[in-house]
Amino acid sequence: MVRTKRMLPVAAILVLALALTGMVASARPPMQGEGSEDSELVTSALPYGSRVTDVLGDDADEDGYTGAVSAAAAVLEPSEAAASQPAEAGAEATALQPDDDGYRGPIDRSAQAEIVPSEVQPAAAPDWEQSFAEPQPDQDSYANPQGLDDRSPDAWSSFRYINVAGTTLRPRDSSSGWDYSGTGCVSRSSGSELINIHLPIPDGSRIDYLRIYYYDTSSNNSRAWITNYNSSGGYTDVTTVASSGSGGYGTQLSDYSGHIVDTSARSYVLNWSASQNGSSMRLCGLRVAYRVPV
């Protein structure tokens, strides 16, 4: 009888725990209906601003941090098995070469290097210079460049450029394929995903323009963006530009942007949508015109 009385409080605690578990489970929101990939990413992301950078200086990788810093281990765990590493190079291989700082050996500058072409240059290769009969807004020689009148309190440099060949971009999803179309151009062969690449733009710089170089003989137009993504799953399209016409090779310029780059909280990417598959729509290159503070 005494043993039965001792078991009663234990049983009561178990019943109460099960009841609380059921209440928590029932409080969870119901599953949402099936949606697009983009909407799922946006709705499942943290609210904008809910990031580790909300309070600057509370983490070791932020300016102003005053807490303890954990030093790296004296011996790092290798990224690959030791067996995959090459044997030590001999003395000849470790000697300074002409492309090393400190090399003092002879250099033959008289010979003309014979460069084997990386590919066969087609007869119809584009002549992009013919598109610039007059100075363009993304060139320093343009008569009335936008954005240069804001000299106070900050002054900006002349244009700097990041040129990216179309062939360096890849589909962001394996469901889409790509083909190399020659002269640095890429086309989408299957699927419908964007093709993109990271944009290594300096922090604090100002993005003024995005230029697209393309080959287009179709009735559709392709489109390129500069997009930045935050650490919470959100994104912002900084600027965009589309191809135009169906006459083959061409180039188009975006509107003026004036976006100030912030790489502390965002990653910048060049995106391109082919709008169709096949070699009649190709991306040959993207050029970002930007300025830095001086």
Residue frames as qw, qx, qy, qz and C-alpha x, y, z in Angstrom:
[[0.000, 0.887, 0.461, 0.000, 0.00, 0.00, 0.00],
 [0.310, -0.792, 0.111, 0.514, 2.87, 2.39, 0.89],
 [0.422, -0.125, 0.602, 0.667, 4.57, 1.62, -2.44],
 [0.230, 0.638, 0.652, 0.337, 1.37, 2.45, -4.34],
 [0.123, -0.939, -0.238, 0.216, 1.11, 5.83, -2.60],
 [0.391, -0.586, 0.341, 0.623, 4.72, 6.65, -3.55],
 [0.392, 0.162, 0.689, 0.587, 4.04, 5.89, -7.22],
 [0.183, 0.814, 0.550, -0.040, 1.04, 8.25, -7.42],
 [0.057, -0.871, 0.081, 0.480, 3.08, 11.54, -7.50],
 [0.313, -0.313, 0.680, 0.584, 5.39, 10.11, -10.20],
 [0.300, 0.451, 0.791, 0.284, 2.42, 9.13, -12.35],
 [0.089, 0.897, 0.355, -0.250, 0.89, 12.59, -11.91],
 [0.180, -0.704, 0.343, 0.595, 4.12, 14.26, -13.07],
 [0.316, -0.014, 0.796, 0.515, 4.24, 12.06, -16.20],
 [0.229, 0.687, 0.685, 0.076, 0.61, 12.88, -17.07],
 [0.023, -0.907, -0.102, 0.408, 1.28, 16.62, -16.66],
 [0.265, -0.488, 0.554, 0.620, 4.39, 16.43, -18.91],
 [0.305, 0.276, 0.818, 0.402, 2.42, 14.64, -21.66],
 [0.137, 0.837, 0.515, -0.124, -0.31, 17.27, -21.46],
 [0.113, -0.823, 0.156, 0.534, 2.17, 20.14, -21.83],
 [0.323, -0.197, 0.722, 0.578, 3.79, 18.42, -24.83],
 [0.270, 0.547, 0.760, 0.224, 0.42, 18.19, -26.56],
 [0.036, 0.911, 0.268, -0.311, -0.28, 21.88, -25.93],
 [0.212, -0.636, 0.417, 0.613, 3.07, 22.93, -27.48],
 [0.316, 0.072, 0.811, 0.487, 2.50, 20.73, -30.54],
 [0.203, 0.715, 0.665, 0.065, -1.00, 22.11, -31.08],
 [0.071, -0.873, -0.080, 0.476, 0.32, 25.69, -30.86],
 [0.378, -0.241, 0.562, 0.695, 2.56, 25.24, -33.93],
 [0.450, 0.498, -0.078, -0.737, 1.24, 26.98, -37.07],
 [0.848, 0.299, 0.430, -0.079, -0.25, 24.75, -39.78],
 [0.520, -0.116, 0.556, 0.638, 1.86, 23.90, -42.81],
 [0.313, 0.606, -0.076, -0.728, 1.47, 26.33, -45.67],
 [0.835, 0.465, 0.276, -0.104, 0.39, 25.29, -49.12],
 [0.732, 0.027, 0.353, 0.582, 2.92, 24.60, -51.84],
 [0.161, 0.940, 0.025, -0.299, 4.44, 27.76, -53.28],
 [0.663, 0.688, -0.212, 0.205, 7.22, 28.86, -55.60],
 [0.784, -0.035, -0.293, 0.546, 10.87, 28.47, -54.66],
 [0.214, 0.413, -0.145, 0.873, 11.40, 32.19, -54.24],
 [0.502, -0.590, -0.073, -0.628, 8.35, 32.69, -52.01],
 [0.888, -0.345, -0.291, 0.089, 9.39, 29.75, -49.82],
 [0.635, 0.118, -0.267, 0.715, 12.83, 31.24, -49.36],
 [0.022, -0.481, 0.074, -0.874, 11.51, 34.69, -48.51],
 [0.652, -0.540, -0.142, -0.512, 8.75, 33.53, -46.11],
 [0.905, -0.285, -0.265, 0.173, 11.01, 31.06, -44.30],
 [0.509, 0.368, -0.282, 0.725, 13.82, 33.60, -43.88],
 [0.341, -0.484, -0.472, 0.654, 14.39, 35.62, -40.77],
 [0.130, 0.945, 0.295, -0.055, 12.81, 39.10, -40.83],
 [0.535, 0.602, -0.094, 0.585, 15.12, 41.64, -42.42],
 [0.139, -0.766, 0.311, -0.546, 17.38, 43.06, -39.78],
 [0.840, -0.458, 0.234, -0.176, 17.39, 39.93, -37.57],
 [0.790, 0.451, -0.330, 0.251, 21.03, 39.20, -38.18],
 [0.765, -0.340, -0.226, 0.498, 24.17, 38.78, -36.16],
 [0.381, 0.222, 0.020, 0.897, 25.10, 42.31, -37.28],
 [0.253, -0.820, -0.430, -0.280, 22.15, 43.92, -35.48],
 [0.476, -0.870, 0.082, 0.103, 24.48, 44.88, -32.60],
 [0.632, 0.636, -0.310, 0.317, 27.87, 45.93, -33.93],
 [0.044, 0.655, -0.589, 0.472, 30.80, 45.05, -31.71],
 [0.746, -0.351, 0.400, -0.399, 29.28, 42.06, -29.92],
 [0.978, 0.146, 0.131, 0.073, 31.06, 39.50, -32.12],
 [0.625, -0.479, 0.340, 0.513, 34.77, 38.89, -32.63],
 [0.503, 0.249, 0.526, 0.638, 34.58, 39.57, -36.39],
 [0.063, 0.885, 0.361, 0.288, 33.17, 43.11, -35.90],
 [0.292, 0.445, -0.253, 0.808, 34.89, 46.42, -35.17],
 [0.389, -0.560, 0.168, -0.712, 34.52, 47.48, -31.54],
 [0.894, -0.267, -0.350, -0.080, 34.58, 43.97, -30.04],
 [0.065, -0.721, 0.538, -0.431, 36.39, 43.94, -26.67],
 [0.893, -0.312, 0.192, -0.260, 35.73, 40.41, -25.43],
 [0.565, -0.423, 0.682, 0.192, 37.96, 37.37, -25.32],
 [0.628, 0.564, -0.388, -0.370, 39.29, 35.98, -28.60],
 [0.906, -0.154, 0.393, 0.015, 39.83, 32.25, -29.07],
 [0.031, 0.668, -0.637, -0.384, 43.17, 31.58, -30.74],
 [0.842, 0.305, -0.342, -0.285, 43.40, 28.97, -33.49],
 [0.927, -0.304, 0.205, 0.079, 44.78, 25.57, -32.57],
 [0.261, -0.686, 0.564, 0.379, 48.53, 25.17, -32.99],
 [0.155, -0.096, 0.892, 0.414, 47.92, 22.28, -35.40],
 [0.577, 0.251, -0.006, -0.777, 44.98, 22.72, -37.76],
 [0.711, 0.164, 0.679, -0.077, 42.97, 19.74, -38.90],
 [0.154, -0.218, 0.634, 0.726, 43.98, 19.19, -42.57],
 [0.585, 0.378, 0.037, -0.716, 41.41, 19.86, -45.28],
 [0.825, 0.342, -0.376, -0.248, 42.61, 16.80, -47.24],
 [0.952, -0.263, 0.094, 0.126, 44.27, 13.50, -46.45],
 [0.309, -0.758, 0.455, 0.349, 48.05, 13.75, -46.16],
 [0.656, 0.025, 0.674, 0.339, 48.45, 11.10, -48.86],
 [0.485, 0.760, 0.406, 0.150, 47.01, 13.47, -51.47],
 [0.081, -0.947, 0.176, 0.258, 49.70, 16.10, -50.92],
 [0.756, 0.585, -0.243, 0.165, 52.61, 16.15, -53.39],
 [0.823, -0.232, -0.131, 0.502, 56.13, 15.29, -52.35],
 [0.257, -0.822, 0.062, 0.505, 58.54, 18.08, -51.41],
 [0.622, 0.779, -0.023, 0.069, 59.88, 19.90, -54.46],
 [0.817, -0.011, -0.022, 0.575, 63.57, 19.76, -55.25],
 [0.348, -0.542, -0.015, 0.765, 66.03, 22.65, -54.99],
 [0.177, 0.091, 0.520, 0.831, 65.57, 23.60, -58.66],
 [0.149, -0.627, -0.672, -0.365, 61.81, 23.89, -58.28],
 [0.386, -0.786, -0.387, 0.289, 62.10, 26.04, -55.15],
 [0.423, -0.148, 0.122, 0.886, 64.60, 28.49, -56.68],
 [0.209, 0.647, 0.206, -0.703, 63.26, 31.96, -57.52],
 [0.493, 0.417, 0.652, 0.398, 61.66, 32.17, -60.96],
 [0.175, 0.215, 0.242, 0.930, 61.18, 35.20, -63.29],
 [0.358, -0.595, -0.406, -0.594, 57.63, 35.66, -61.94],
 [0.646, -0.551, -0.438, 0.296, 58.83, 35.73, -58.28],
 [0.118, -0.969, 0.118, -0.181, 59.71, 38.86, -56.32],
 [0.544, -0.691, 0.456, 0.133, 63.46, 38.96, -55.71],
 [0.878, 0.255, 0.307, 0.265, 64.46, 37.13, -58.93],
 [0.111, -0.841, 0.312, 0.428, 67.80, 38.46, -60.21],
 [0.641, -0.025, 0.668, 0.377, 68.48, 36.07, -63.06],
 [0.046, -0.165, 0.511, 0.842, 68.55, 36.76, -66.82],
 [0.497, 0.557, 0.546, -0.381, 65.35, 37.57, -68.73],
 [0.303, 0.052, 0.641, 0.703, 65.20, 37.26, -72.52],
 [0.293, 0.642, 0.364, -0.608, 63.02, 40.12, -73.77],
 [0.099, 0.429, -0.545, -0.714, 64.09, 39.87, -77.40],
 [0.018, 0.125, 0.951, 0.283, 62.08, 36.80, -78.34],
 [0.515, -0.061, -0.112, -0.848, 58.48, 37.18, -79.45],
 [0.385, -0.007, 0.868, -0.314, 56.36, 34.65, -77.64],
 [0.357, -0.049, -0.706, -0.609, 54.22, 32.47, -79.87],
 [0.429, 0.021, 0.599, -0.676, 50.83, 32.19, -78.21],
 [0.061, -0.190, -0.928, -0.313, 48.75, 29.24, -79.30],
 [0.408, -0.262, -0.122, -0.866, 45.15, 30.50, -79.63],
 [0.321, -0.027, 0.794, -0.515, 42.75, 29.22, -76.99],
 [0.556, 0.462, 0.669, -0.172, 40.03, 28.78, -79.62],
 [0.360, 0.288, 0.559, 0.690, 39.33, 29.44, -83.28],
 [0.099, 0.426, 0.191, -0.879, 38.26, 33.04, -83.75],
 [0.458, 0.566, 0.683, 0.063, 35.06, 33.10, -85.86],
 [0.304, 0.303, 0.358, 0.829, 34.82, 35.38, -88.87],
 [0.232, -0.707, -0.382, -0.548, 31.75, 37.07, -87.35],
 [0.498, -0.322, -0.523, 0.612, 33.39, 37.94, -84.04],
 [0.071, -0.923, -0.378, -0.010, 31.84, 41.05, -82.48],
 [0.409, 0.299, -0.104, 0.856, 33.49, 44.44, -82.74],
 [0.288, -0.715, -0.566, 0.291, 32.23, 46.09, -79.56],
 [0.280, -0.341, 0.007, 0.898, 34.04, 49.35, -80.32],
 [0.006, -0.291, -0.556, -0.778, 31.61, 50.10, -83.15],
 [0.321, -0.698, -0.637, -0.068, 28.91, 50.49, -80.50],
 [0.401, -0.715, -0.203, 0.536, 30.82, 53.38, -78.96],
 [0.450, 0.576, 0.259, 0.632, 30.96, 55.90, -81.80],
 [0.117, -0.741, 0.094, -0.654, 30.30, 58.55, -79.16],
 [0.085, 0.242, -0.757, 0.601, 31.21, 58.61, -75.45],
 [0.548, -0.431, -0.670, -0.255, 28.76, 56.67, -73.28],
 [0.474, -0.759, 0.049, -0.443, 27.42, 57.49, -69.78],
 [0.888, -0.438, 0.097, 0.106, 29.62, 54.77, -68.30],
 [0.731, 0.273, -0.013, 0.625, 32.77, 56.37, -69.74],
 [0.380, -0.575, -0.188, 0.699, 34.75, 59.24, -68.21],
 [0.192, -0.033, 0.380, 0.904, 34.73, 61.11, -71.53],
 [0.017, -0.662, -0.719, -0.210, 30.93, 61.43, -71.44],
 [0.094, 0.533, 0.054, 0.839, 29.86, 65.11, -71.49],
 [0.446, -0.489, 0.170, -0.730, 27.43, 65.06, -68.57],
 [0.461, -0.011, -0.874, 0.155, 28.17, 62.12, -66.29],
 [0.600, -0.629, -0.233, -0.436, 25.54, 61.54, -63.64],
 [0.834, -0.468, -0.236, 0.172, 26.55, 61.45, -60.00],
 [0.635, 0.170, -0.162, 0.736, 29.65, 63.64, -60.34],
 [0.079, -0.682, -0.028, -0.727, 27.96, 66.73, -58.92],
 [0.734, -0.649, -0.134, -0.148, 27.84, 65.20, -55.42],
 [0.575, 0.455, -0.445, 0.514, 31.41, 66.21, -54.58],
 [0.071, -0.379, 0.535, -0.752, 30.56, 67.32, -51.06],
 [0.401, -0.813, 0.422, 0.009, 31.13, 65.94, -48.51],
 [0.755, -0.176, 0.584, 0.240, 32.55, 62.97, -50.46],
 [0.359, 0.661, -0.442, -0.489, 34.45, 62.96, -53.72],
 [0.911, 0.107, 0.393, -0.062, 34.50, 59.99, -56.09],
 [0.413, -0.355, 0.636, 0.547, 37.13, 58.58, -58.40],
 [0.448, 0.363, -0.486, -0.657, 36.89, 58.25, -62.16],
 [0.918, 0.039, -0.072, -0.389, 35.20, 55.10, -63.46],
 [0.168, -0.393, 0.904, 0.009, 36.58, 51.70, -62.56],
 [0.760, 0.156, -0.326, -0.540, 35.31, 48.54, -64.19],
 [0.507, -0.189, 0.835, -0.098, 34.70, 44.88, -63.47],
 [0.586, 0.351, -0.478, -0.553, 34.44, 42.91, -66.72],
 [0.586, -0.109, 0.778, -0.199, 32.99, 39.40, -66.60],
 [0.255, 0.194, -0.762, -0.563, 32.91, 37.11, -69.65],
 [0.771, -0.081, -0.071, -0.628, 29.62, 35.32, -70.19],
 [0.775, 0.148, -0.613, -0.028, 31.35, 31.94, -70.22],
 [0.180, 0.242, -0.737, 0.605, 32.25, 32.32, -66.52],
 [0.561, -0.152, 0.272, -0.767, 28.60, 32.31, -65.40],
 [0.192, -0.019, -0.979, -0.064, 26.89, 29.04, -64.44],
 [0.548, -0.475, -0.453, -0.519, 23.28, 28.02, -63.70],
 [0.244, -0.460, 0.563, -0.642, 22.49, 28.33, -60.01],
 [0.788, -0.070, 0.468, -0.393, 20.60, 25.03, -60.10],
 [0.279, -0.260, 0.870, 0.311, 21.65, 21.68, -61.60],
 [0.548, 0.498, 0.653, -0.161, 18.26, 21.37, -63.34],
 [0.438, 0.875, -0.006, -0.208, 19.47, 23.87, -65.97],
 [0.811, -0.009, 0.301, 0.502, 22.25, 23.28, -68.50],
 [0.077, 0.889, -0.151, -0.425, 24.55, 25.60, -70.41],
 [0.829, 0.351, 0.243, 0.361, 26.56, 25.62, -73.65],
 [0.319, -0.576, 0.230, 0.716, 29.67, 27.52, -74.67],
 [0.577, 0.738, 0.346, -0.059, 28.91, 29.46, -77.84],
 [0.666, 0.300, 0.131, 0.670, 32.40, 30.79, -78.66],
 [0.191, 0.575, -0.022, 0.796, 33.99, 34.26, -78.25],
 [0.080, 0.087, -0.609, 0.785, 33.39, 34.11, -74.49],
 [0.544, -0.153, -0.085, -0.821, 29.62, 33.78, -74.83],
 [0.101, 0.046, 0.960, -0.256, 27.34, 31.36, -72.95],
 [0.541, -0.152, -0.345, -0.752, 23.80, 30.17, -73.67],
 [0.541, -0.139, 0.673, -0.484, 21.32, 28.18, -71.62],
 [0.257, 0.144, -0.864, -0.407, 20.66, 24.75, -73.09],
 [0.473, -0.390, -0.771, -0.174, 17.94, 23.47, -70.75],
 [0.353, -0.484, -0.609, 0.520, 15.87, 24.42, -67.73],
 [0.007, 0.846, 0.321, 0.425, 14.77, 27.88, -66.68],
 [0.594, -0.657, -0.200, 0.419, 17.11, 28.90, -63.86],
 [0.081, 0.979, -0.181, -0.043, 19.14, 32.09, -63.69],
 [0.835, 0.203, -0.154, 0.487, 22.83, 31.93, -64.59],
 [0.236, -0.959, 0.050, -0.147, 25.07, 33.85, -62.20],
 [0.720, 0.184, -0.344, 0.574, 28.47, 34.57, -60.70],
 [0.470, -0.697, -0.282, 0.462, 29.78, 36.36, -57.60],
 [0.305, 0.845, 0.044, 0.436, 30.58, 40.07, -58.08],
 [0.677, -0.294, -0.277, 0.615, 33.80, 41.05, -56.21],
 [0.091, 0.815, 0.148, 0.552, 32.86, 44.71, -55.79],
 [0.366, 0.145, -0.518, 0.760, 34.82, 46.76, -53.18],
 [0.287, -0.681, -0.620, 0.264, 33.00, 47.75, -50.00],
 [0.156, -0.698, -0.151, 0.682, 32.03, 51.43, -49.92],
 [0.171, -0.055, 0.554, 0.813, 32.22, 51.83, -53.70],
 [0.458, 0.463, 0.272, -0.708, 29.34, 53.27, -55.72],
 [0.425, 0.224, 0.805, 0.348, 27.76, 51.22, -58.52],
 [0.223, 0.449, -0.067, -0.863, 26.73, 53.56, -61.33],
 [0.672, 0.393, -0.274, -0.565, 25.99, 51.33, -64.35],
 [0.657, -0.081, 0.747, 0.062, 25.65, 47.75, -65.59],
 [0.448, 0.538, -0.427, -0.572, 26.38, 47.06, -69.26],
 [0.812, 0.059, 0.576, -0.074, 25.39, 43.84, -71.06],
 [0.206, 0.495, -0.667, -0.518, 27.14, 42.42, -74.14],
 [0.689, 0.150, 0.644, -0.296, 25.05, 39.83, -75.95],
 [0.094, 0.099, -0.776, -0.616, 24.18, 37.90, -79.08],
 [0.419, 0.367, 0.637, -0.532, 20.44, 37.89, -79.84],
 [0.163, 0.068, -0.658, -0.732, 18.67, 36.71, -82.99],
 [0.095, -0.426, -0.899, 0.044, 15.39, 35.78, -81.31],
 [0.186, -0.661, -0.367, -0.627, 12.16, 37.68, -80.73],
 [0.635, -0.706, -0.299, 0.095, 12.76, 37.61, -76.96],
 [0.156, 0.794, -0.362, 0.463, 15.11, 39.70, -74.84],
 [0.720, -0.193, -0.542, 0.390, 17.43, 38.47, -72.10],
 [0.265, -0.883, 0.017, -0.386, 17.96, 40.40, -68.87],
 [0.632, 0.102, -0.520, 0.566, 20.82, 40.89, -66.40],
 [0.446, -0.852, -0.131, -0.239, 20.83, 42.17, -62.83],
 [0.275, 0.348, -0.654, 0.613, 23.19, 43.17, -60.07],
 [0.701, -0.537, -0.324, -0.338, 21.58, 41.58, -57.01],
 [0.092, 0.435, -0.715, 0.539, 22.63, 41.55, -53.38],
 [0.732, -0.348, -0.563, -0.160, 21.60, 38.97, -50.78],
 [0.296, -0.665, 0.439, -0.527, 21.52, 39.44, -47.02],
 [0.123, 0.247, -0.931, 0.236, 22.26, 36.81, -44.40],
 [0.452, 0.126, 0.634, -0.614, 18.56, 36.35, -43.64],
 [0.422, 0.307, 0.832, 0.188, 17.49, 35.09, -47.08],
 [0.309, 0.847, 0.291, -0.320, 16.31, 38.41, -48.51],
 [0.569, 0.092, 0.402, 0.712, 17.55, 40.04, -51.70],
 [0.169, 0.831, 0.132, -0.513, 17.58, 43.40, -53.49],
 [0.670, 0.460, 0.354, 0.463, 18.03, 44.02, -57.21],
 [0.324, -0.548, 0.017, 0.771, 20.42, 46.97, -57.45],
 [0.317, 0.577, -0.253, -0.709, 20.03, 47.60, -61.17],
 [0.700, 0.232, 0.673, 0.057, 19.01, 45.77, -64.35],
 [0.232, 0.566, -0.412, -0.675, 19.52, 45.91, -68.10],
 [0.794, 0.281, 0.524, -0.129, 18.03, 43.92, -71.00],
 [0.361, -0.055, 0.652, 0.665, 19.18, 42.96, -74.47],
 [0.411, 0.624, 0.202, -0.633, 17.36, 44.58, -77.38],
 [0.516, 0.588, -0.383, -0.492, 16.46, 43.66, -80.93],
 [0.918, 0.020, 0.396, -0.007, 17.35, 40.55, -82.90],
 [0.540, 0.809, -0.227, -0.045, 20.27, 41.68, -85.04],
 [0.825, 0.222, -0.377, 0.357, 22.98, 39.54, -83.48],
 [0.570, -0.165, -0.384, 0.707, 25.74, 41.07, -81.38],
 [0.088, -0.781, -0.174, -0.593, 24.87, 44.16, -79.37],
 [0.386, -0.112, -0.576, 0.712, 25.27, 46.01, -76.10],
 [0.285, -0.763, -0.353, -0.460, 22.91, 47.93, -73.81],
 [0.234, 0.229, -0.513, 0.793, 23.42, 50.11, -70.74],
 [0.297, -0.592, -0.720, 0.205, 21.35, 50.25, -67.56],
 [0.129, -0.905, -0.134, -0.384, 19.94, 53.42, -66.03],
 [0.174, 0.540, -0.535, 0.626, 22.11, 55.23, -63.49],
 [0.691, -0.410, -0.594, 0.041, 22.04, 53.50, -60.09],
 [0.044, -0.693, 0.326, -0.641, 24.30, 55.27, -57.56],
 [0.868, -0.432, -0.205, -0.130, 24.07, 52.33, -55.13],
 [0.079, -0.730, 0.611, -0.294, 26.63, 52.36, -52.28],
 [0.757, 0.083, -0.648, -0.011, 28.08, 48.88, -51.74],
 [0.499, -0.571, 0.470, -0.453, 27.84, 47.32, -48.26],
 [0.683, 0.206, -0.698, -0.050, 29.64, 43.98, -48.08],
 [0.099, -0.281, 0.753, -0.587, 29.43, 43.80, -44.28],
 [0.538, 0.144, 0.621, -0.551, 25.86, 42.53, -44.51],
 [0.764, 0.518, 0.169, -0.346, 25.31, 41.67, -48.18],
 [0.535, -0.179, 0.683, 0.465, 26.85, 39.55, -50.93],
 [0.411, 0.637, -0.123, -0.640, 26.73, 40.87, -54.51],
 [0.583, 0.096, 0.778, 0.214, 25.97, 38.67, -57.53],
 [0.285, 0.341, -0.428, -0.787, 25.59, 39.11, -61.29],
 [0.557, 0.265, 0.760, -0.205, 22.43, 37.34, -62.51],
 [0.238, 0.281, -0.525, -0.768, 21.33, 36.67, -66.09],
 [0.631, 0.305, 0.639, -0.316, 18.03, 35.30, -67.39],
 [0.206, -0.094, 0.725, 0.650, 18.18, 33.97, -70.94],
 [0.540, 0.301, 0.162, -0.769, 14.34, 34.03, -71.30],
 [0.904, 0.318, -0.074, -0.274, 14.73, 31.04, -73.65],
 [0.727, -0.351, 0.537, 0.245, 17.05, 28.12, -74.36],
 [0.769, 0.492, 0.303, 0.272, 19.33, 27.74, -77.35],
 [0.580, -0.160, 0.154, 0.784, 22.22, 29.51, -79.05],
 [0.172, 0.677, 0.380, 0.607, 20.07, 32.29, -80.53],
 [0.342, -0.889, -0.004, -0.305, 20.28, 33.99, -77.11],
 [0.795, 0.022, -0.327, 0.510, 23.78, 34.31, -75.65],
 [0.341, -0.936, 0.038, 0.082, 25.43, 36.31, -72.92],
 [0.729, 0.482, -0.196, 0.445, 28.88, 37.47, -74.00],
 [0.458, 0.077, -0.422, 0.779, 29.77, 39.69, -71.07],
 [0.309, -0.876, -0.364, -0.066, 28.74, 42.02, -68.26],
 [0.457, 0.280, -0.235, 0.811, 30.57, 45.18, -67.23],
 [0.382, -0.805, -0.419, 0.174, 30.02, 47.02, -63.96],
 [0.308, 0.570, -0.099, 0.755, 31.05, 50.69, -63.91],
 [0.573, -0.723, -0.362, 0.134, 31.74, 51.86, -60.36],
 [0.190, 0.754, -0.269, 0.568, 33.57, 54.58, -58.43],
 [0.679, -0.338, -0.500, 0.417, 35.43, 54.59, -55.13],
 [0.248, -0.960, -0.115, 0.064, 35.73, 57.41, -52.57],
 [0.658, 0.357, -0.145, 0.647, 38.84, 59.59, -52.92]]
